[in-house]
Amino acid sequence: MRREAVLAMIVFALMTAVLTGCSLLQDGQKAQNIAQTAPGVSGDIPEDEPVAQVAAQVSPSVVQVNVEAVQRNQFGGAQEARGLGSGVIYRRDGYIVTNNHVIQGANEVNIAFADGTTESGEIVGTDPYTDLAVIKVDREDLPAAKFAENADLVPGQLAVAIGSPAGFESTVTSGVISGLNREIPPELSRGDTSLVDLIQTDAAISPGNSGGALADRSGEVVGINVAYLPPQQTGAENIGFAIPTDTAISVADQLIEDGEATQPFLGVGLATLEAETAQQFDLSVESGALVTNVESGGPSDEAGVEVEDVIVAAGSTEIQDSGDLLGVLRDYRPGDSVELTVVRSGEEQEITVELGERG
């Protein structure tokens, strides 16, 4: 069996489009419209109840997204369909982040706020590749959540999920961050593409939670809940996923500014290099982003990147795992060039890749 085939069997990796470009809002706009700090904690909640404290801080910022759509039935006729999901208030001036699959195909969107009021919403833009969307309501001074930037998450830390599973608004579940840099295929993400660089949590996520908040102990939103593994299909319990807020911020800012988000495309399959894998294949490094596949004719292929290259730096940033690389490339746009440092056959090489656009 070829070495590449063996490698593919022991490393779970999917062809990935590296996510998102830069934030496009000016600093003044951010200071005015986007929460700079998490809301304070009421003195009525005991200090030894961290989940209750987080719920009190974040719940006012989480909304229920009710959608109506016209769908075609199996006989070609039109029929009305209703659905619901969740969303998180991103800006005080009416912008709400949710999942693309929550509002996909909707011809009417209504937002139910935690205070019991409702408002009609307008879809500003959608990005199916990251499964994110932005909705706008005609209301000012909304209780925007604090979206964490460059959150330094670690497995085992507290995670609180808030949303509207089965229509029960402001439902709170808790658990921990179970893993980072996860990938799930389209059949599990309810979209057309694989989702990458996800946060895994064991806080219960159910239908209706999609688009809701995953928050940390400080009351900052660290992820937008997006999917879970159905136990009846997989046999796995309490495995849910959220999109990191770095991705959500970047995509939301682009959608608000332009109505669309561009996706820098590296054209490789990536996996985090583990020490055990490095030892098995006698690699000279024990960490980095391992290239498991190179798309023929793609940007990396044209630049000379090869399967089994280990990417250890992008520009001046050290790469310890595939998530590091995805994070760095959020600051690039299609057409930009990025200098990758790769280890091949024990030696470092510099390879400059001109990023394509995810199509």
C-alpha positions as CSV (number, residue, x, y, z in Angstrom):
1,M,0.0,0.0,0.0
2,R,1.4,3.4,-0.9
3,R,2.6,5.6,2.0
4,E,0.0,8.3,1.1
5,A,-2.8,5.8,1.3
6,V,-1.7,4.6,4.7
7,L,-1.4,8.2,5.9
8,A,-4.9,9.0,4.7
9,M,-6.3,6.0,6.7
10,I,-4.8,7.2,10.0
11,V,-5.5,10.9,9.6
12,F,-9.0,12.3,9.3
13,A,-8.9,15.2,6.8
14,L,-11.1,16.7,4.2
15,M,-10.4,19.0,1.3
16,T,-10.7,22.4,2.9
17,A,-11.2,25.9,1.7
18,V,-9.4,28.2,4.1
19,L,-11.8,30.5,5.7
20,T,-12.6,34.2,5.3
21,G,-10.8,37.5,4.8
22,C,-10.3,40.6,6.9
23,S,-12.8,42.6,8.9
24,L,-13.9,45.5,6.8
25,L,-15.4,47.8,9.4
26,Q,-13.5,50.9,10.5
27,D,-12.4,51.1,14.2
28,G,-14.8,54.0,14.9
29,Q,-17.8,51.9,13.6
30,K,-16.8,49.0,15.8
31,A,-16.4,51.1,18.9
32,Q,-19.9,52.6,18.3
33,N,-21.9,49.5,17.4
34,I,-20.1,46.4,18.7
35,A,-19.9,45.5,22.4
36,Q,-16.4,46.0,23.8
37,T,-17.0,44.1,27.0
38,A,-19.3,41.4,28.3
39,P,-22.3,42.6,30.3
40,G,-21.9,42.8,34.0
41,V,-23.1,40.1,36.4
42,S,-26.1,40.7,38.7
43,G,-25.2,40.7,42.4
44,D,-28.3,38.4,42.9
45,I,-26.5,35.4,41.3
46,P,-24.1,33.6,43.6
47,E,-20.4,33.6,42.6
48,D,-20.4,29.8,42.9
49,E,-23.0,29.5,40.1
50,P,-20.8,30.3,37.0
51,V,-23.4,28.8,34.5
52,A,-26.2,31.0,35.9
53,Q,-23.9,34.0,35.7
54,V,-23.1,33.4,32.1
55,A,-26.7,32.8,31.2
56,A,-27.7,36.1,32.8
57,Q,-25.0,37.9,30.8
58,V,-25.6,36.3,27.4
59,S,-29.3,35.4,27.2
60,P,-30.5,38.9,26.5
61,S,-28.3,38.8,23.4
62,V,-29.7,35.5,22.0
63,V,-32.8,35.6,19.8
64,Q,-35.1,33.1,18.2
65,V,-35.2,33.2,14.4
66,N,-38.6,32.2,12.9
67,V,-38.7,31.7,9.2
68,E,-41.3,31.0,6.6
69,A,-40.5,29.7,3.1
70,V,-42.3,28.3,0.1
71,Q,-41.1,24.9,-0.9
72,R,-41.9,22.5,-3.7
73,N,-43.3,19.2,-2.8
74,Q,-42.7,15.9,-4.5
75,F,-45.5,16.6,-7.0
76,G,-44.1,19.9,-8.0
77,G,-46.6,22.0,-6.1
78,A,-45.8,24.9,-3.7
79,Q,-46.4,24.6,0.0
80,E,-45.5,26.7,2.9
81,A,-42.9,25.6,5.4
82,R,-42.0,27.0,8.7
83,G,-38.8,26.6,10.7
84,L,-36.9,28.1,13.5
85,G,-33.4,28.6,14.8
86,S,-31.4,30.9,17.0
87,G,-29.2,34.0,16.5
88,V,-26.9,36.3,18.4
89,I,-27.1,40.1,18.4
90,Y,-23.8,41.2,16.9
91,R,-24.3,45.0,16.8
92,R,-26.4,47.3,18.8
93,D,-27.8,48.9,15.6
94,G,-29.8,45.8,14.6
95,Y,-27.4,43.2,13.1
96,I,-27.8,39.6,14.1
97,V,-25.6,36.6,13.3
98,T,-27.1,33.2,12.6
99,N,-26.5,30.1,10.5
100,N,-27.0,30.1,6.8
101,H,-29.0,26.9,7.0
102,V,-31.4,28.5,9.4
103,I,-32.6,31.1,6.9
104,Q,-31.9,29.3,3.7
105,G,-34.8,29.6,1.3
106,A,-36.7,31.9,3.6
107,N,-39.1,34.5,2.2
108,E,-40.0,35.9,5.6
109,V,-37.9,36.2,8.8
110,N,-39.1,37.3,12.2
111,I,-37.0,37.8,15.3
112,A,-38.2,37.0,18.8
113,F,-36.1,38.8,21.5
114,A,-35.5,37.6,25.0
115,D,-37.6,40.5,26.4
116,G,-40.7,39.0,24.6
117,T,-40.8,41.5,21.7
118,T,-40.7,40.6,18.1
119,E,-39.5,42.3,14.9
120,S,-39.4,41.5,11.2
121,G,-36.0,40.9,9.9
122,E,-34.2,41.4,6.5
123,I,-31.5,39.0,5.3
124,V,-28.4,41.1,4.7
125,G,-26.2,38.3,3.3
126,T,-25.3,34.7,3.6
127,D,-22.2,32.6,3.3
128,P,-22.9,28.9,2.7
129,Y,-19.2,27.9,2.9
130,T,-19.0,28.9,6.6
131,D,-22.7,28.4,7.2
132,L,-23.1,31.9,8.5
133,A,-25.7,34.6,7.7
134,V,-26.5,38.1,8.9
135,I,-30.1,39.5,9.6
136,K,-31.0,43.2,10.1
137,V,-33.8,44.5,12.2
138,D,-35.0,48.1,12.3
139,R,-34.1,48.7,16.0
140,E,-31.4,50.5,17.8
141,D,-29.7,50.0,21.2
142,L,-30.0,46.2,21.2
143,P,-28.1,44.3,23.8
144,A,-25.2,43.1,21.7
145,A,-23.1,40.2,22.9
146,K,-19.4,40.5,23.3
147,F,-17.8,38.4,20.5
148,A,-14.4,37.1,21.7
149,E,-11.5,37.8,19.3
150,N,-8.5,35.5,19.3
151,A,-10.0,33.5,22.1
152,D,-7.4,31.2,23.7
153,L,-9.7,28.2,24.2
154,V,-8.5,25.0,25.8
155,P,-10.2,21.6,26.0
156,G,-11.9,21.1,29.4
157,Q,-12.9,24.8,30.0
158,L,-16.5,25.7,30.8
159,A,-18.9,26.1,27.8
160,V,-22.4,27.4,28.0
161,A,-24.8,27.0,25.0
162,I,-27.9,29.3,24.7
163,G,-30.6,29.0,22.0
164,S,-34.1,27.9,21.2
165,P,-34.1,24.1,20.8
166,A,-37.6,22.9,19.7
167,G,-38.8,26.5,20.2
168,F,-38.0,26.8,23.9
169,E,-36.4,30.3,23.9
170,S,-33.4,31.1,26.1
171,T,-32.6,27.5,26.9
172,V,-29.3,27.1,28.7
173,T,-27.1,24.0,28.6
174,S,-23.6,23.6,29.9
175,G,-20.6,21.4,29.5
176,V,-17.0,21.9,28.4
177,I,-15.0,22.6,25.3
178,S,-14.3,19.1,24.1
179,G,-12.0,19.7,21.2
180,L,-10.7,22.3,18.7
181,N,-10.1,22.4,15.0
182,R,-12.7,19.8,14.2
183,E,-14.1,19.1,10.8
184,I,-17.5,17.7,9.8
185,P,-18.8,16.6,6.4
186,P,-21.8,18.1,4.6
187,E,-24.2,15.3,5.6
188,L,-23.7,16.2,9.2
189,S,-23.5,20.0,8.8
190,R,-26.8,20.3,6.9
191,G,-25.0,22.3,4.2
192,D,-23.3,21.7,0.8
193,T,-19.7,21.8,2.0
194,S,-17.6,20.5,4.8
195,L,-17.2,22.8,7.8
196,V,-13.7,23.1,9.2
197,D,-11.9,24.7,12.2
198,L,-14.9,24.0,14.5
199,I,-15.1,24.0,18.3
200,Q,-16.5,20.8,19.7
201,T,-18.5,20.9,22.9
202,D,-20.5,18.4,25.0
203,A,-23.0,21.2,26.0
204,A,-26.3,19.9,24.6
205,I,-27.1,21.3,21.2
206,S,-30.3,20.2,19.5
207,P,-32.5,21.3,16.5
208,G,-33.3,25.0,17.1
209,N,-30.0,25.7,18.8
210,S,-28.4,26.4,15.4
211,G,-27.2,30.0,15.2
212,G,-27.2,30.4,19.0
213,A,-24.3,31.3,21.3
214,L,-21.6,29.2,22.8
215,A,-20.1,31.3,25.7
216,D,-17.2,31.1,28.0
217,R,-17.0,31.7,31.8
218,S,-16.5,35.4,31.3
219,G,-19.7,35.8,29.4
220,E,-18.1,36.3,26.0
221,V,-19.4,34.5,22.9
222,V,-16.7,32.2,21.6
223,G,-18.7,30.3,19.0
224,I,-21.9,30.2,17.0
225,N,-23.6,26.8,17.4
226,V,-24.0,25.0,14.1
227,A,-24.4,21.2,14.3
228,Y,-24.5,18.1,16.4
229,L,-24.0,14.4,15.8
230,P,-27.4,12.7,16.1
231,P,-27.0,9.8,18.6
232,Q,-29.4,7.6,16.6
233,Q,-27.2,7.8,13.5
234,T,-23.7,7.8,15.0
235,G,-24.1,6.2,18.5
236,A,-22.2,9.2,19.9
237,E,-23.6,11.2,22.8
238,N,-23.2,15.0,23.4
239,I,-21.1,15.9,20.5
240,G,-21.9,19.4,19.2
241,F,-20.0,22.0,17.2
242,A,-19.7,25.7,17.0
243,I,-18.1,28.1,14.5
244,P,-15.3,30.1,16.2
245,T,-16.2,33.8,16.7
246,D,-13.0,34.9,14.8
247,T,-14.7,33.3,11.7
248,A,-18.1,34.8,12.6
249,I,-16.7,38.3,13.1
250,S,-14.8,38.2,9.8
251,V,-17.7,36.9,7.8
252,A,-20.3,39.1,9.5
253,D,-18.3,42.2,8.8
254,Q,-17.9,41.3,5.1
255,L,-21.6,40.6,4.8
256,I,-22.6,43.8,6.4
257,E,-20.2,45.8,4.2
258,D,-20.6,44.1,0.9
259,G,-23.5,41.6,1.2
260,E,-21.1,38.7,0.4
261,A,-18.0,37.1,1.9
262,T,-15.0,36.0,-0.1
263,Q,-13.1,32.8,0.9
264,P,-9.4,32.6,0.4
265,F,-8.6,29.1,-1.0
266,L,-5.4,27.3,-0.4
267,G,-6.4,24.1,-2.2
268,V,-5.1,21.5,0.2
269,G,-6.4,18.9,2.7
270,L,-5.0,19.5,6.2
271,A,-4.6,17.6,9.4
272,T,-2.8,18.4,12.6
273,L,0.4,16.6,12.9
274,E,0.5,14.5,16.0
275,A,3.7,13.2,17.6
276,E,2.7,9.6,17.1
277,T,2.2,10.1,13.4
278,A,5.5,11.9,13.1
279,Q,7.3,9.0,14.8
280,Q,5.5,6.4,12.7
281,F,6.6,8.1,9.5
282,D,10.0,9.2,10.8
283,L,9.2,12.9,10.2
284,S,11.7,15.5,11.5
285,V,9.1,17.7,13.2
286,E,6.4,16.7,15.7
287,S,3.9,19.6,15.1
288,G,2.5,21.6,12.3
289,A,-0.2,21.4,9.6
290,L,0.2,18.2,7.7
291,V,-0.8,18.3,4.0
292,T,-2.8,15.2,3.2
293,N,-4.1,16.1,-0.2
294,V,-3.3,18.8,-2.9
295,E,-6.0,19.8,-5.3
296,S,-4.8,19.4,-8.9
297,G,-4.4,22.8,-10.5
298,G,-5.2,24.6,-7.3
299,P,-3.1,27.4,-5.7
300,S,-0.9,25.1,-3.6
301,D,-0.4,22.7,-6.5
302,E,0.8,25.4,-8.8
303,A,3.2,26.8,-6.1
304,G,4.7,23.3,-5.5
305,V,3.2,22.2,-2.2
306,E,3.2,18.4,-2.0
307,V,1.4,15.7,0.0
308,E,3.2,15.0,3.3
309,D,4.7,18.5,3.5
310,V,4.4,19.8,7.0
311,I,3.5,23.5,7.2
312,V,5.3,25.0,10.2
313,A,5.0,28.7,9.5
314,A,2.8,31.1,7.5
315,G,4.5,34.5,7.1
316,S,6.1,35.2,10.5
317,T,3.6,33.1,12.4
318,E,4.5,29.7,13.8
319,I,2.0,26.9,12.9
320,Q,1.5,24.3,15.5
321,D,-1.6,22.7,14.0
322,S,-4.1,23.0,11.2
323,G,-6.2,25.5,13.3
324,D,-3.3,27.9,13.5
325,L,-3.0,27.9,9.7
326,L,-6.7,28.5,9.3
327,G,-6.6,31.3,11.8
328,V,-3.6,33.1,10.1
329,L,-5.3,32.9,6.7
330,R,-8.4,34.7,7.9
331,D,-6.3,37.9,7.6
332,Y,-5.8,37.3,3.8
333,R,-8.0,37.8,0.8
334,P,-8.2,36.0,-2.5
335,G,-5.3,37.1,-4.7
336,D,-3.0,37.8,-1.7
337,S,0.3,35.8,-1.5
338,V,1.3,34.0,1.6
339,E,4.7,32.6,2.3
340,L,4.6,29.1,3.8
341,T,7.5,27.4,5.5
342,V,7.2,23.7,4.9
343,V,9.3,20.8,6.1
344,R,9.9,18.2,3.4
345,S,12.3,15.2,3.7
346,G,13.7,16.8,6.9
347,E,14.5,20.2,5.4
348,E,12.7,23.5,5.5
349,Q,11.6,25.2,2.3
350,E,9.9,28.5,1.6
351,I,6.9,28.3,-0.8
352,T,4.9,31.4,-1.8
353,V,1.3,30.6,-2.6
354,E,-1.1,33.0,-4.3
355,L,-4.4,32.3,-2.7
356,G,-7.4,31.6,-4.9
357,E,-11.1,32.2,-4.2
358,R,-13.4,29.5,-3.0
359,G,-15.8,28.9,-5.8
